[in-house]
């Protein structure tokens, strides 16, 4: 059971490490209750694994277009998160994408699979975090050690990253994390039949193909493939080396042989926690001394974007004494 913080602790400043959706959710709760905090993010851009990048120097009309290179979509079930999603939907920041994906192996498409509604973002999935973070000041920098004399510490980053500055992290939440290299591809035109997304559960080089033109709603001849974790793990030092494997797998599954006009590979060393290895309860971790805390989508039986939001919000409520 999580220990209740003493009243004198509830207003101590909080250092939030990580400006993905978990850190932002935590910060929003602290801001609402007047608890001082600061957010430090390793990179220049916020969003964490909800990442997007622009096409550059492709020599085509699509220069400046955004590809989603991290999380592919998100689902909604939590009532509080749903309110925020509805607000973003009304503003055009997010849109309902699809509830139907295809399944395939390396011989081609086998059928379809219906599931919950998946949401996407026309300006890239990073824009979701950017909207939720409005009014929050985020400092760029890397935390290499913890000093709890002045601040409480909220580690809102993947557990292996948290372990670099808080060695107990992997013992507290011994989840297994998979690497993924994401390959973005731009073509001269659409050479495939319409689809939204394809799961490949075989031993193919890729596990997932997103039709980025469908996802973004601009019908660009753009595909994004997530490379199998095993293949990804062998090429983390040189992500671009997997591009030919990813292109070949996509061609086989979709049934065409045209080459892309532009490609890009993005490495995620800690892309996602493996289901069945995560810690679902409690929704966050609090050290007994009330100094160091952890939150993220690995504190869930179903790691996903929404789980990161739920975990960060729950931690924020705990830090202000309302949970």
Protein Blocks (a to p, Z undefined) as FASTA:
>chain_A
ZZdddfklmmgccddehjafklmmmmmmmmmnopacddddfblbehijmccdddehklpa
kgoiacdfbdfbdcdfbfklmmmmmmmmmnomaccfbfcdcdddfkbcfbdcdddddddd
fkojklmmmmmmgoiacdedddfbdcfklbccdddbdfklmmmmmmklmmmmmcccdddd
ddddddfbdcbdcdfbdcdfbfbfbfbdcdfklmnonopacddddddfklmmmmmmmmml
mmmmmmmmmmmmnopabdcfbdcddddfblbccehiacfbdfbdcdfklmaccedjklcf
bdcfklmmmmmmmmmmmmnopZZ
